[in-house]
């Protein structure tokens, strides 16, 4: 084992891993002696499709992203994010088949590596380890049959949205039927937003002064380069938030569409510090659904508020505000 690491710390880590839990101290010592340690930086590939299955990987810290080729589109698609104490690559190492997926580190990860030769040797010397491995694989097969992904109680994923695609992250959590809270924090580690997922469906969201589906959409419109954690388990506080009445796949699609539309609107109105001037005396609006928001924006413009100030006051995502301001400009109701 690499002398740079604290031996007791690594032994404690191995005892917490599902595969090695309940093994004797002697067996865990044998595992430790055969491991190597490696730190992967942003974008590093642990292994790629068709690589030889020559090692198994234990994630000590960080997250590893697993991607496979979609048989319909022939494109690589993210299928899972694996976190601390999870193992990568143990199935192919038994069969000797080339890798069928790619393992990549979005941000940073510390990984213990056990070669195929060493792993098979340990299986021969420690019958209980073989039983533990068979149990782990059986549970994974059972979960696959039920179209659920095996969850480890108490698991927490963390990272930075500079390296993770928010849409893929939420979709992966949803597809694995997770229940837990995704928390987004700023550079000072202050919470700026929360998304609660219940049995694979986005239940509620809060971001700054926004709540519900507008808060969810805003995550895609303004959050980047900020840290996140996903903690498995129920959240009583978020359960009392306004429930989002749409399926996760639907709001993910809409969130990405609105983000793209917002980028176009920002090209038309590039300066959020602009103060618009009313050009008509009486407010009028044809879209009944957005009348309340449009009237609120109209009143704030009459008060001399800048676009940036309006964005911070109204209970709507940036896209909703920009779209209404753009329509007011097109209709000649406001100007510069």
SVG drawing of the C-alpha trace seen along z (x, -y; Angstrom):
<svg xmlns="http://www.w3.org/2000/svg" viewBox="-57 -58 62 78">
<polyline fill="none" stroke="black" stroke-width="0.4" points="0.0,0.0 1.1,-3.6 3.0,-4.9 1.7,-8.4 -1.7,-7.4 -2.5,-6.8 -2.7,-3.0 -5.4,-3.1 -7.5,-5.5 -7.5,-3.2 -8.2,-0.1 -11.2,-1.9 -12.3,-2.8 -12.1,0.8 -14.1,2.0 -16.9,-0.4 -17.0,0.9 -19.9,3.2 -17.7,5.9 -15.2,6.0 -17.6,5.5 -17.5,8.3 -14.2,9.7 -11.5,10.5 -8.8,8.0 -6.3,10.4 -8.1,10.5 -8.6,6.8 -4.8,6.4 -4.2,8.6 -6.5,6.5 -4.6,3.4 -1.2,4.8 -2.3,5.4 -3.9,2.0 -2.4,-1.0 -3.8,-4.5 -4.4,-7.1 -5.9,-10.6 -7.8,-11.5 -8.3,-15.1 -11.2,-16.8 -12.1,-14.9 -9.8,-12.0 -10.8,-8.6 -10.4,-5.7 -11.0,-3.2 -12.7,-3.3 -14.8,-1.0 -12.9,2.0 -10.1,1.5 -8.9,4.8 -10.6,5.6 -7.4,5.6 -8.4,4.0 -11.2,3.1 -11.6,-0.4 -12.8,-1.4 -13.9,-5.0 -12.4,-6.6 -13.5,-10.2 -15.3,-11.9 -17.6,-10.7 -17.0,-8.5 -19.3,-8.9 -20.3,-5.7 -21.3,-6.0 -22.4,-3.4 -23.3,-3.5 -27.0,-3.9 -28.0,-1.1 -30.5,-3.3 -28.5,-6.5 -25.0,-4.9 -24.0,-7.9 -22.3,-7.7 -24.9,-8.3 -24.3,-8.8 -26.0,-6.0 -24.8,-6.4 -22.8,-8.4 -20.9,-6.3 -19.8,-7.7 -17.7,-7.0 -17.3,-3.3 -18.7,-2.0 -16.8,0.4 -16.3,0.0 -15.4,2.8 -15.8,5.9 -18.1,7.7 -15.9,7.6 -12.9,8.6 -14.5,11.9 -15.5,12.7 -12.3,11.2 -14.5,9.4 -13.3,6.0 -14.9,3.0 -18.4,2.3 -18.6,-1.2 -16.4,-4.2 -15.6,-5.4 -14.7,-9.1 -14.1,-11.5 -16.0,-14.8 -14.2,-16.7 -11.8,-14.8 -11.6,-11.4 -9.3,-9.3 -9.4,-5.7 -7.9,-2.4 -7.0,-0.1 -6.8,3.7 -5.3,5.6 -7.2,8.5 -4.5,10.9 -4.5,9.7 -8.3,9.7 -8.6,13.3 -5.8,14.4 -7.7,12.9 -10.9,14.7 -8.9,18.0 -7.5,17.3 -10.6,15.8 -13.8,17.9 -15.9,15.3 -14.8,12.6 -16.1,14.8 -19.5,15.1 -19.6,11.3 -18.9,10.7 -21.6,13.2 -24.0,11.4 -23.2,8.0 -23.6,9.2 -26.8,11.0 -28.3,7.9 -27.3,5.9 -28.9,8.4 -32.1,8.3 -32.1,4.5 -31.6,4.6 -34.5,7.1 -36.7,4.6 -35.3,1.8 -33.9,0.1 -30.3,-0.7 -28.9,0.6 -28.6,-2.1 -26.2,-2.2 -27.8,-3.6 -26.3,-6.9 -24.6,-7.5 -23.7,-11.1 -22.6,-12.4 -20.9,-15.7 -19.2,-17.8 -19.1,-21.0 -21.6,-22.0 -18.6,-23.3 -17.9,-19.7 -21.3,-18.1 -24.2,-18.6 -27.2,-19.4 -29.7,-17.8 -27.8,-14.5 -27.2,-14.5 -30.9,-14.9 -31.9,-12.5 -29.5,-9.9 -30.8,-10.3 -34.4,-10.1 -33.8,-7.0 -32.3,-5.2 -35.5,-6.0 -33.6,-8.0 -35.1,-9.8 -32.9,-12.6 -32.0,-16.3 -29.7,-18.0 -28.2,-21.1 -26.3,-23.8 -23.9,-26.1 -21.9,-29.2 -18.2,-29.7 -18.7,-30.6 -20.5,-27.3 -23.8,-29.0 -26.9,-27.2 -28.4,-29.0 -30.8,-26.3 -32.3,-22.9 -34.1,-20.3 -35.9,-17.4 -36.3,-14.2 -38.8,-11.6 -38.8,-8.1 -37.2,-9.3 -39.5,-12.3 -38.6,-16.0 -40.9,-16.8 -40.0,-20.5 -37.3,-23.1 -36.1,-26.3 -33.6,-28.7 -33.0,-32.2 -36.5,-33.8 -38.0,-31.3 -40.0,-28.2 -41.5,-25.3 -41.1,-24.8 -39.7,-28.4 -36.9,-27.7 -36.2,-24.4 -36.0,-26.2 -33.7,-28.8 -31.1,-26.2 -30.5,-25.7 -30.5,-29.4 -28.1,-30.8 -26.2,-28.1 -22.8,-27.1 -19.5,-26.5 -21.1,-26.0 -20.8,-23.0 -23.5,-20.5 -24.2,-17.6 -26.9,-14.9 -27.8,-13.2 -30.0,-10.1 -33.0,-10.3 -36.2,-12.1 -36.4,-15.8 -39.2,-16.9 -38.6,-20.6 -38.6,-20.2 -41.7,-17.9 -43.6,-21.0 -42.5,-23.0 -44.9,-23.5 -45.1,-20.2 -44.1,-20.4 -47.1,-18.8 -45.0,-17.7 -43.0,-14.5 -39.3,-14.9 -38.6,-14.1 -41.1,-16.8 -39.6,-19.6 -36.0,-18.5 -36.9,-18.9 -38.6,-22.2 -35.7,-23.5 -33.2,-22.9 -35.5,-24.5 -36.0,-27.6 -32.3,-27.9 -31.6,-27.9 -34.4,-30.4 -33.1,-32.7 -29.6,-32.8 -31.3,-34.1 -33.3,-36.7 -30.1,-37.9 -28.6,-38.6 -31.5,-41.0 -31.3,-42.5 -27.6,-42.1 -27.5,-44.7 -29.5,-43.7 -28.7,-47.1 -30.9,-48.9 -33.8,-50.9 -36.8,-50.9 -39.2,-53.7 -43.0,-53.2 -44.2,-54.3 -47.9,-54.0 -50.1,-55.3 -52.2,-52.2 -51.0,-48.6 -52.5,-45.9 -51.7,-42.3 -53.4,-39.6 -51.9,-36.4 -54.2,-35.7 -51.8,-33.1 -49.0,-35.6 -51.1,-38.8 -50.2,-38.8 -46.4,-38.6 -46.6,-41.1 -48.5,-43.6 -45.9,-43.2 -43.1,-43.8 -44.9,-46.8 -45.4,-48.4 -41.7,-47.9 -40.7,-49.5 -42.9,-52.4 -41.0,-52.7 -37.8,-53.1 -36.4,-49.6 -33.7,-48.1 -34.0,-44.7 -31.6,-43.3 -33.6,-44.6 -36.8,-43.2 -35.1,-39.8 -34.4,-39.8 -37.9,-40.8 -40.4,-38.8 -41.3,-35.2 -40.3,-33.9 -37.3,-32.5 -35.1,-34.8 -36.5,-33.4 -40.1,-34.3 -39.0,-37.9 -36.9,-38.3 -39.7,-37.0 -42.2,-39.4 -39.8,-42.4 -39.0,-41.3 -42.7,-41.3 -43.2,-44.6 -40.4,-46.0 -41.8,-44.4 -45.3,-45.8 -43.9,-49.3 -45.2,-49.4 -41.7,-50.2 -38.4,-51.6 -35.0,-52.9"/>
</svg>
